[in-house]
């Protein structure tokens, strides 16, 4: 079976976190998510730079799992400030990008529509 990816699809990269990374994410003060071992890249297919997935949110802090073929890390990152601007719709329905500040490729709301 051949997979054909089109512009706007998410990157197919995957990673499993180490036990120490999982424990570190679980110990974040005010953690809001259950920590997962398996992560999928949330960036656009064929993006530049490391892969990324949200590992944990803690208060106003986002901790992103970032990885390449040779290494992985958990890094603090700010949220992307982009908002999907749909003309004629009320601002309360605006959709914000769920990726980190400065991410490569399209915003999450553009990827979700593809």
Secondary structure, 3 states (H helix, E strand, C coil): CCCCCCCCCECCCEEECCHHHHHHHHCCCCECCCCCCEEECCCECCCCCCEEEEEEEECCEEEEEEECCCCEEEEEECECCCEECCCCCCHHHCEECCCECCCCCCCHHHHHCC
